Amino acid sequence: MIEKIKITSKGQITIPKVFREEIKIKEGMYLSAFVQDGNLVLKPLPQDSDKVRLINYAYKESRDCVGISKVREMTKGFNLNMSKQVREVRELED
C-alpha cells in the first residue's frame, strides 16, 4: 500500500493510521530513523525492554558523571549486544 504524506513547515509528518496499526506503534513511542539506499526508513524501538532501559541509563549517566569509557568498563562482562541500539539512541538525541 502506498500513501501520500505531506511534510509540514516544521519538517513533521503524520504516519497514516493503517501503517501505525500494521507496525503496532502508538503515541509516545520512539522510532529509529535512518536513510538506506536513498529511502527514509522508520522502525519502532523496543519499549521498556531491559536493554533499552540500560542504554538510556548508561548514556545519561555517562554524560553527567563517569563517562562512556567507565560505563563500558562496568558493563564489560554483560552479554548484551547493544552497539547498534546505542548508536540509534544517540542519533535520536542529536
N, C-alpha and C positions, 0 to 999 in steps of 0.2 A: 504494500500500500504506500502510495506517495501522497504527502500532504504539503500544501503551500504554507510556509511560515514567514511572517513579517518580522523584521528586526526594528525595534523602537529606536528613537534618537539616542537612548542611553545604552544601546547595544544589547538589550534584553529580548528574549524570545519567549513564547508560550509553547510548551510541548503539548501537542494535541492529546486529548483525553484517551483516545484509542491507543496511543503509544505508551502513555503513563500506565494504563491498565495492563498492557501487554508485558512491560518490564517491571511491573509492580513497584512503581515509585510513588511516593506521597509527599505532601507538603512538609518541608523541613529536612528532608533527606538531602544528602550530598551526592553529587555526581563527579566523576573524574572526567576531564575533557582533554582531548589531545587530537592532533592532526595526524592522519595516517593516509598516505598516498593521495594527498590533496583533499581529503574529506575530514570534516569535523566529526569526531566520534565521542559520544557521551555514554558513560557506563555508570550504573549505580555503585556507590561504595558500600561495603558491608556495614550494617548498622549494629552498633553496640556489641561487636564481637570483642573478645579479649585482645586480639591483635590490634584492632583499631584503637581501643582504649589505651593500650600500652604505647602505641605510636604517638597518639596525641599527648599523653602524659610525658613521655620521654622528650618529645620535641619541645613542649612548653618548658619543662624543667631545664632542658639543656640550654635553652636560650637565656634564661634568667640566672642560673646557678652554676652548674658543674661543667657545662659544655658537652658537645656531642661526643667527643672522644671519651669522656668519662662514662657517658651512658653506654657507649659501645663496649667499653671495658666491663661495666657492670652486667651487661646482658650477653656477654661473650658465650657463656655456657647454655644459653637458651636455644631450643630447637625451633626457631621462628625464622622463616624465610620472608623478611619484611622489606627488603630493599626497594622493591617496586612500589609498595604501598607508602613508604616513607617519602619517596620522590613525588608521588601523586598528592599527598597531603601538603608537602611544601609548595608544589605548583599551585594548589588551590589558595594558599595563603598569600601568594605573591600578587 
